[in-house]
């Protein structure tokens, strides 16, 4: 989280100015890390990459097997409910 030494306050990255300065005192704020990676640019809706944020040390996270099983069971249940409407 961005921290302003002069104001002694944390800021949300979206609350900073476009150049990355404090909105109250105007001093330059140092950016901290996200998942151990330094922030090189300010996160805006145009530069937001959810796949990059979800990756851990450059490796893509995989969907757990039990989530896939849950989705398959849900599809089977809803299919049976549609069939039972006509029986």
Helices and strands as residue ranges (DSSP letters): E 2-4, E 9-11, G 13-15, E 33-34, E 37-38, H 50-54, H 65-86
